[in-house]
């Protein structure tokens, strides 16, 4: 009777398997794309005319300061994005293998993704300033368009925050924790 109890391993949840497969596909494609973006940006940004044009736009005030900062540090942002995507791919593969370290890493990545969604929503207020409606030929109020875009992006960001929060909630549930603890003992 004791031997039967020790041999018990909880059933693998479909949630973890599905989550892992979806994120393996998404982060695998993202990692591949980011490798190409890093190579492409290194090539393009190495051209003096591109650097000069960017510096001119920033110095003349034709570009919001936050965008100027991002473009000035694009290599760092792309490398950080590549590292984050690689970490998420590693965590997703580990989830599929039911490794507890991967579950913890995936939870951390989801929490960081929530913070990134909030940062992205808030930063748009600084990137897209109010635009005076000085061109009557446009036929619409550009500030109204910007307001609708901000409302839409709020709902998108809130939706992703809810989704990532729900994933964290599920991965911290007792049933899934037990599933990973049993697998880590083997």
N, C-alpha and C positions, 0 to 999 in steps of 0.2 A: 504494500500500500504506500509506503514512504517513497519507494523507487518511482512509482507512478507520479507522485506529486513533484518530485525533483525533475522528472523528465518533461513536465508540463512547460510548454512555451506558448505564450499568448498568440492568438491568430494575428497575422499581419494585416494592419488596417488598410483598406482601399484608399482612404484619405491620404495617407503618407505616400503610398505607391503612386497615386495619381499626381499628387503635388510634386513629388520628385521628378517624375517623367516630364511634366509640363515645364518645370524650371530647368531641367537638363536641356530641353529643346530651346527654350527662350534664351537662357544664358549661354548656351553653346553658340547660337547664332549671334548674340550680342558680343561675345568674346571675339568671334571671328571678325565681325564688322569693326570692332574697336582696334584690332590688330591692323587692319587695313587703314583705318582712320589715323592711327598713330604714324604709320609709314607715310601716308599721303600728306598729313600735316607737316611732318618733318621735312618732306621734300618742298612743299609750297612755302612754308614759313622760312626756309633757308634762302629764299629769293629776296634780295635786298629791296626790290621795288614793292613787294608785299609788306615787308616790315615798315618801310618808309610811309606807305599809304596808310597803314594802320596807325602809326604814330601821329601822322598828320591829322587824321580824323579825331583822335583823342585830344590832341593839343588844341585843336580849333573848337572843341566843344560840340562837334557834330554827332557825338556818340555819348550816350549816358555813361556816367563814371563806372557803374557796375559792369556794363558791357565792355568798356575799355579795359577794366581790370581782368575780366574773364579772357578776352582776346589776348591780352598781354601775357597771361599765364596759361594759355591754352595747352601747352605741352604737359604741364602739371595736372590740369584737369583731365586730359585724355589718359594720362598714365594712371591717375587715381581711378578713373572709370574702368580702365582695363583691369586693374588690380581688384576692384570691387566685383566686377563681372566674373573674373576668375575665381574669386573666393566664393561667390554664389554658385558657380558651376561645381566647384569642389564640394560645397555643402550639399547641393542637390544630389550629387552622386553618392555622398556619404549617407544621406537620408534613405536613398534606395537600398543601400546596404545595411540600414538600421544601426548606424554608428551614433552613439550618444553625443560625441563631440560635434558631429554634423548637425544634430538637432539643436544643440545650444548655439552653434555658429549661425544656423539658419534663423533662429529667433533673434539673434543680435542683428543680422542683416535686415530682417523685417522691421525691427525697431528703427534702425538707421534709415530705411526706406520711408518710414512714416515721417521722420524728421526731415528728410529730403523733400517730400511732398509739401510739407508746411513751409520750408524754406523757399521752394520754387513758387508757391502761391504768393508769399509775402514779397519776394524779390521782384515780382512783376510790377508792383506799385512803384518801384524805383527805376525799372528798366523802361517802362512805357509811361512817360509823363503825360499830363493833360495836354492835348493838342488844340490850339486855337483854331476855330473854324473860319479860316481866312480865305478859303477858296470856295466861292459860291458855285463854281461849275461842278463841284463834287456832287451836290444835290442831297447830301445827307450830313448829319452831324457826326463827325468822327468820334467825338467823345461818347456818343450813344453806342457806337459800335464797340469801342473799347470797354465800356461798362458791361455790355452783354458778353464780351469775351472774358472779362474778369468773373462774372457770375458763372459762366459755363466752366471756366477753369476751377472755380471754387468747388463745384459739384464733382468734377473729375478728381480733384485732389482729395476731397472728402470721401469719395467712393473708394479710391485706392487706400486711403488711411484706414477705412473700415475693413476692407479686404485683408490688408496686411495685419491689422489688429486681430481679426478673426483667425488668421493663420497662427499667430502667436498664441492666442487662446487655445486653439486646438492642439498645438504642439506642446503646450504646458499641461494639458489635461492628464489626469491620473492614468487613464487607460493607455495613452500613447507613451507616457513616461515609463510605465511598466514594460511595455513592448520593447523600448530601447534599452532599458536596464537589463532585461533578460538577454537581449542580443549581445550586449557588451561583456557579459560574463563568459560567453562562449569563445 
